[in-house]
Amino acid sequence: MFNMQRSLWIVTAILIIVLLGFPSFVHFYTNYLWFDALGFRSVFLRRISFEVGLGILVAVVSFFFLFTCWRRARKIALRDTFASYDSPLTQPVAGFAIAGISGIVAIANGLEARTQWETLWRFIRAVSFDRADPIFGNDVGFYIFRLPFYSFLQGWLLALLGVALVGAAVILLADRVRESRESGSFWISKAAQAYLGTLAGGIALLLCIGHWLGRYNLLYSTRGVVFGASYTDVHAELLALNVLVAVTGILAVLLPISARRRSWKAPLLLVGVWLGVSIVLRGLYPGIVQRYAVEPNEFQRERPYIEYNIAATLYAFDLENLSSLSMVPAREVMAKDVEENAETLRNVRLWDFAPLLRSYRQLQEIRSYYEFYGIDVDRYELGDERRQLVLSPRELDLRQLQSPTWVNLHLEFTHGYGVVASPVNEVTSTGQPIFFIKDLPPESSVPIQVERPQIYYGESPSSYALVKTSVKE
């Protein structure tokens, strides 16, 4: 009977693992086939190896850190006078529970961290741009290669220490809370306070680092009229972050010391200051500066930061060394010039894309589930003449299906159909475009034949399609 139940549990566990892992396997295998078909299998496998390696590393570090912290907390709890002989912490199952919970949290951390493989890869392959930002004077490469990794590392360690602190508090205080109900008094040992204070100090230190890194993230601000740090960010937000760095830095030092001295007044006061600065100086003050200092004279306030943005854009696109030349026509245009360039002038585009696209949609969509998404221009040989044409493919818009069943979405309605083409500078007597190619199936009045009108890949948002099935497309 016992063996049968055990086998049932094993089979159930295997089924759960298979069901949960199957979508990930399908995603992995389809990507593998795609990269293999393109000849980049080694690139894909290298990326997967790096991703898995990062996840395993983070999971292992997380497990040993949490397990060590909580095992240490258990030892302190068992050593304290309030840990009675009947405490759950004295049971062997407590050790297994600590290991199990550490493992679950570690696996979750590893799965989350593996998505940051590219962040780590950029950090490892960091290079210098040999150009400093105008606000902090750091090399631009710091913001692209290093800052994202530092932010990820700070966030991961902060979450890890937070979980460790909560778990350690539960282990250290569980028995004491239970006994306080019987004795009517609550007491925590000096060792327990010191341990919790050390973990809390670590959290304060990581908050300090987070505020410090937040200063550099101001260069990604979207508050101003252009992307990047604005007047408010530099003169208000940066001030708040500097104050928060100082407050949390002092708090990180005071927490372990106060815990050992059992004096919590100074840390609690600093926590209050930290909350006050976060609400007032960082939450309210930037809005006041923006409203009353920037908006009344926005151009003058933001001018230096607009200039920074323009300079960075010119540098990024290598447009800093452009020279301007004035072109003066050698002579006036004569009738002879028009005659000699008649073919070019006949192909000058007069149709504006916006009204032309509206005309196409009104006249040639034909079915509600078709859509013209854009206009393109190309040149074709029509007999002995090269003509410039405007074209738009008739794509499938699955969002317009009246009955979006699985069969309709993936088996029957799988592609757009045909194209519309018009000359760039001709209209009918009613002002509508002249169609060289139109309708369903495509009809052409010029020597251009649409041999494969089906459109499976285009600009429209679409899901996967299954073709060559028994369902008629």
N, C-alpha and C positions, 0 to 999 in steps of 0.2 A: 504493500500500500504506500509506504514511504517512498519507495523507488518510483512508483507511478506518478505520485505528486511531484517529485523532483523532476522527472522527465517532462511533465506537463509545464512546469515553470521554465525549464530550459527551452522547450519548443516555443512557448509564448514569448520569451525574451528574444529568441532568434527572429521570430516573425516581426516583432516590433522594430528590431534593428533593421531588418530588410525593408519594411515599409517606410521607415524614416529615412533610410539611406538611398532608396531607389531613385527619388528625384535628383539627388546630388550626383548619383552615378550616371543618370541619363544626361544631365548637363555636362558632366566631365567628358563622357564618351562622344557626344555630338561635337563638342569643341575640339576634341582630339582628332576626330575624322576630318573636320574642317581644316585645321592647321596641317594635318598630314597631306591632305589633297593639295594644299598650296606649297608644300615642300618646306614647311616650318615646324615640323614635328619636334625637333630638338629645342627650338625656342619655347614652344608650349610646355614641354616636359621640364625645361629649366625653370620656367616660371612657376609651375606647379610644385616642383621640388623646393623652391625658395619659399613659396607660400606655406606649404606643409611644415617645412623646417621652422619657420617663424612661429607657427601655431603651436608646434610641439615645445619649442623653447619657452614660450610664454606660459604654456600650461604647466610645464615642469617647475619653472620658477615659482609660479603662483601656488602650486600644490605644496612645495616644500616650505615656502614662506608661511602660508596659512597653517599648515600642519605644525610647524615649529612654534608659531605664535600661540596657537590654541593648546598645544601640549604643554607649553610653558605656563599658560594660564591655569591649566588643570593642576599642575604641580603646586602652584601657589595656592590654589583653592584648597587642595588636600592638606597643605601644610598649615593653613590657618586654623585657628581654634574653633571657628564656627562650622567647619566641615566635619559633620558627624559621621559615625561609622555606617549609617544607613543611607548616606548620600548617593545619588545615582552616579556621581563622579567616581566613586570607588569601584563601580562595576566594570568588568572588562568591556561591556558593550559601549561604554563611553568612549574608549579609545577607538573602536571601530567606527562609531558615529563621527568622531572628529576626522578620521581618515576619509570616510565616505563623503562628508560634506565638503571637505577640502578638495576631493577629487572632482565633485560635481561643479564647484565654482571654478576650479582650474580648467576643466574642459570648456566651460562657457567662455572663460577668458581667452583660451586658445582659439576657439572658433571665431571669436570677435577679432582677435589680433591678426589672424591670417589675412583678413581683408586689407590690412595695412602693409602688405608686402612691398607695394610700390613705393610707399613712404620710406621704408627702410632702404630699399634699393637706391632711391635718389640720395639718401643720406650717405650711403657707402660710396656712391659714385659722384659725390659733390665736387664741383669745380668753381673757380673764382670767375666773376664777370669783370673784374678789374674796374668796377664802377661802384661808387658809394651812394647810398640813398641820402637825400638832403635833410632828413629829419634826425636820424640817429647816427649817420655816418658809417653804417654797416655795408659790407659788400652785398650787392644785389643777390648773389648766389646764396647768401645766408637765408633769405626769405623763401627761396625756391627749394633748396635742398635740405637745409638743417632745421629751420623753424617748424615745419610740419612734423618732423620726427620728434623734436623736443616736446611739442604739444601733445603728441600721441603718448610719449613716455610719461609725461606728467599726469595726463588723464588716467592712464592705466594704473600707475602707482597710487594715485589718490583713491581710485575706486578699490584697489586691493587693500590699502591701509584702512579704508572705511569699513570694509567687510571684516577685516581682522579685528578692528576695534569693537564692532558690534558683537562678534562672536566671543571675544575675550570678556566683554562686559557680561554677557549672558552666563558664561562659565563661572566667572568670579562672583557674580551677585545672585545667582539662582538660589543657592543654599541659604544665603544670608537673608534674602527676602522671605523665604519659607520660614526660617527660624524667627524672623522679626515679628511675624504674626503671632508666634507663641510667647515671645519674651516682651514684646511691645517696644523694643529698642532696635535701632539699626546702626550697625557698625561695620566699617570696612578696614581691613588690615592695611598697615603702612606699605607692605610689599605689593598688595593689590592696587592701591592708589598710585604707587610709583610706576607700576607696569602700565596701567591705563593712561597715566599722564605722559609716559614716554610715547605711546602710540598716538595719543592726541597731539603731542608735539610734532610728531612726524607728519600728521595731517596738516597742521598749521604751516609747517615748512613747505609742503607741496602746494598749499594754497598761495604761499608767498611766491613760489616759483611760477605758479600759474598767473598771478597778477603781473609778475615781471615779464613773462612772455606775452601777456596781453598788451603790453606797451607796444611791442613790435607788430602785433596783429592790427594795430590802428592803421597801418599802411594798406590794409585791405578794406578799410571803412567805405561804406556807401552813403554816409550821412551828407556829404557836401554835394556841390553841383557837378563835380567830377569824381571819378573813382580814386580812392586814396585818402590819406589823412587830410582833414579839413581844419579850418580855424578852430572850430569847437573841439575837435578831437585833440588838437595840440595844446590848447589853452585851458580846457576843462577836463576832458576825459583822461588825458595824460596826468594831470595833477591828481585826480582821484586815484588812479592806479599807483602812482608813486606813494601816496599816503597809505594805501592798502598794503603795499609791499612793506613799508616800515612797520605798520601795525601787526601784520601776520608774522613778520620776522621776529619782532620782540615777543610775540605770543608763543612762537615755536621754542624760544629759549626759556620763557617763564613757566610753561606748562610742566615739563619734567621737574624743574626745581621746586615749584609750588606743590607738586604732588608728593614729593619726598618730605617737604616741610608741613604738609597738610594745611596749607594756607591757599585758599582759592579766590581770595578777594581780587587780587591783581589780574589773574587770568580772566575772571568773569567780567571785570571792568573793561579789559581789552576786547573781549568778545562783543560787549555792548558797543564799544567804539567802532569795531569792525562793521557791525550791522548798521550803525548810524551813518558811517562814511559810505557804505554800499548804497543806502537808501537816499541820503541827502546829496552827498558830494558826487556820486556816480550816477544816481538815478534822476535827481531833480536838477542839479546844477547845470549839466550840459544843455538841457532843454531851455533853461533860463538864458544861458549865454547865446544859444542859437536864436532864440526869439527876440531878445532885446539888444544884443550886441552885433549879431551877424546880419539878420534879415533887414534891418533898416539901412544898412550900407554893405550889402552882400558882395558886390563886385570888388570893392576895395579890401574887404576882409579876406576874401577868398582868392584874390589875385595871385599872391605868391604860390598858393597850392595849385592853382590852375596852370601857372607857368611850370611848376614841377611836373605836372601831368603831361603837358605838351612836350617838355624836354625828354621825359622818359619814353613817350610814344615815338618821338623822332629817333631816339637812340635804338629802341627796340626794332624799328623797321629800317634802320640804317639810312635815315633821311637827313642826317645832320649836315652833310657836306654837299647839299644840292646847290646848284647855281641857277640863277634866273637869266634867261635870254629874251630879249625883245625881238620879235619877228616883224619886220617891216616889208610889206609886199613890194616887189621890184617894180610892178606896174599895175595898172587897173585891169580888171577882168574885161575881156573883149568878147564879142559874139563868137569869134573863132575859138576861144577857149571853151566855150559852152559846147560847140559842135564837136570839138576833139574829145571831150569828156562826157559825151552824151550817155554812154552806157553806165558810167559811174553815177551820174545825176539821176538817171532813171531808177537807180537802186537806193536812193537816199530814203531812209525810213521816216515815214510821216505818222504812222500809227503809234499812239501811246499805248503802253502795255495795259494800263488799268481799264480804259473803256473797251479795248479789244477783248480783254479777258471776260468782261461782263457780257459782251456780244456773243462770244463763244459759248458761255454758259447758258444764255437764253436761247440760242438758236441750235446748238449742236450737242448738248448733253444727252438729249433724247430719252434716257432712262434716269429715274430718280437716284439710282445707286451709282451713276457715273459722275465724275467731277474733273474739271480742268483746274489744275493747281498752279500753273505758271505758263509763261510765254518764253520761247527760245527763238533765236535768230540763226539762220544758216544760209548757205549759198548752194544752189544746185544748177547743173547744166540742163537747160531746157532748150533742146535743139542746138542751135548755134549760139545761143545767148546764155550768159551766166546771170541768174536772177537771185536776188536776196528775198528770202521768204521768212515769215513768222509762223511758228508751229506750236502746237500744244497737244500732248498725248491725252487721250480720254481714259483716265484712270478709274479704278474701282474704289468706291467709298463705302466700306462695310458698315459704317455708322448709319447709313441711310436705308439699310435693309429693313423692311417691314416685319419680317419674321427671322430674327437672328438666331436660328437653331444651329447646332453644331454642324449638321450636314450642309446647311446653306453657307456657313462661314468658312468651312475648310474643304468641302468637296465640290459644291456646285458653283458658287460665286468665288472664283479663284483668281480672276485676272481682269484688267481693263481691256479696252478693245478699240483699236484704231487711233487715228490722228487727224487733226484739222490743220490745214496749211493755207496761207493767204499771202498775196504779194504785200510788200511792206508799205506801198504808197498808192494803193488803188481802192476805190470804194464804188458801191453801186449808186444808182440815182437816188436811193433813199438813205444813203449814208452808211449802209451796212458793209461789212467786209466782203470781198469777193473770195469765194472758196475754190482753191485749186484741188484740195482733197477734203471730202466731207462725208457725212452720213454713216449708217450701219447697214450692210458692210461697207467698207471704205470705197468711195467712188472718186476717181481721179480724172480731171480734165486736162492734165499735162502728162508728159512722158515720165511719170514717177509712179511706180507700182509698190503698194504695201503688201509684201509677200507674207509676212508673219504679223498680223495685227494684234495678236495677244500680247498683253503687257503684264508680266508677273512681278517685275521689279520696277518701282518708280518712286515718286516723292510722297505718295500717300502712306499714312500709317496703317500697317496691315500685319496680320498674324501669319502663321504658317499655312500653306496650302498643299493638299494631297492631290496629285494629278495622275492621269491614266488609270482611274478606278472605274468601277462599273456605273458610277453616277455620271450622268452627262453634265459637262461643264457649261 
